[in-house]
Amino acid sequence: MSTKMSTQKIVLLVLYAVALAMGVAAIVLPLLGQSVDQTMIGIALFCLGIAGLNIVTEKS
């Protein structure tokens, strides 16, 4: 049994996954003694913003 996901759901999944990965990296890297570039946080916030706008403007 295969379940198909719409393109919009796949895009949202990717945006949330990128944001989560950037957030985790921003927490883990300082624990490993590495510096964190603020660009990573910016990318995460951008992905969350786009995903949020997509949900808000979605027509029912």
C-alpha positions in Angstrom: 0.0 0.0 0.0 1.6 3.3 -1.1 0.6 6.6 0.2 1.2 9.6 -2.1 2.1 13.0 -0.7 1.2 16.2 -2.5 4.0 18.4 -3.7 3.0 21.1 -1.2 3.3 18.6 1.7 6.7 17.5 0.5 7.9 21.1 0.3 6.7 21.8 3.8 8.4 18.6 5.1 11.7 19.7 3.5 11.4 23.2 4.9 10.8 21.9 8.4 13.6 19.3 8.1 16.1 22.0 7.0 15.0 24.3 9.9 15.3 21.4 12.4 18.7 20.4 11.1 20.0 24.0 11.3 18.7 24.3 14.8 20.3 21.1 16.0 23.6 22.1 14.4 23.5 25.5 16.1 23.1 23.8 19.5 25.6 20.9 18.9 28.5 22.8 17.3 29.3 25.0 20.4 29.3 21.8 22.5 32.0 20.4 20.2 34.0 23.6 20.4 33.2 24.9 17.0 31.9 28.4 16.1 28.4 28.8 14.8 27.8 31.1 11.8 24.7 33.3 12.2 23.8 32.3 8.6 22.7 28.9 9.9 20.2 30.6 12.2 19.0 32.8 9.3 18.4 29.9 7.0 16.4 28.1 9.7 14.3 31.1 10.3 13.8 31.7 6.6 12.6 28.1 6.2 10.2 28.4 9.1 8.9 31.7 7.8 8.2 30.3 4.3 6.5 27.2 5.7 4.4 29.4 8.0 3.3 31.7 5.2 2.5 28.6 3.1 0.2 27.3 5.8 -1.4 30.7 6.5 -2.2 31.4 2.9 -3.4 27.9 2.2 -7.0 27.8 0.9 -9.3 25.2 2.5 
